[in-house]
Amino acid sequence: MADDHTHVQEFFGARAADWDTRFPDDDPAYAAAVADLGLRPGDAVLDAGCGTGRALHSLRSALGPQGTVIGADLTPAMLNAAARAGRGDSGQLLLTDVARLPLRAESLDAVFAAGLIAHLPQPDVNLRELARVVRPGGKLALFHPIGRAALAARQGRQITDDDLRAEPNLRPLLAGSGWRMISYVDENARFLALAVRQD
């Protein structure tokens, strides 16, 4: 894997074992973001950069037993933590790079991506790959369980003008990558940008 992937794997690999205990109150925010996707029973959904699989149960609940849930992550330790937590029961766990998904074009109804965009080495290219695997009219949820300001404060930094998640930056990035933003929320309690795959 590329060098920029090594950094991501090292960062998350070192934190995988206690990731869920570090953020124990995030599950309701995940469930609410999944609900906002408006999924239907029987849909096929990818949790891109699924980490420890915190969204997988909510995704499975939304899709029912006939739906397809795939949790993809680049870091083996995160997927191992998801399996230990029993989250593999809610969806297939897949070790892969979201920049090169082993999925057919237009095979999914939606992509859920929690905390992913800040870790994409080529956001425009990587978002195009997510668009490739989603049918026209399918949805993308870019989510974080806390907003940009709260996240920056947690990390001891300031929000900068070049933050990809800022609406003036994110809207054209999505538009140039095959998506049309349909809603944007950046509050203390959560960040959620929803987009629709363009024809």
Secondary structure as UniProt FT lines:
FT   HELIX           3..15
FT   HELIX           16..18
FT   HELIX           19..22
FT   TURN            24..25
FT   HELIX           27..36
FT   TURN            37..38
FT   TURN            41..42
FT   STRAND          44..48
FT   TURN            51..55
FT   HELIX           56..63
FT   TURN            65..66
FT   STRAND          68..73
FT   HELIX           76..84
FT   TURN            85..86
FT   HELIX           87..89
FT   STRAND          92..95
FT   TURN            98..99
FT   TURN            105..106
FT   STRAND          108..114
FT   HELIX           117..119
FT   HELIX           123..132
FT   STRAND          134..144
FT   HELIX           148..154
FT   TURN            155..156
FT   TURN            161..162
FT   TURN            164..165
FT   HELIX           167..175
FT   TURN            176..178
FT   STRAND          179..187
FT   TURN            188..189
FT   STRAND          190..197
//
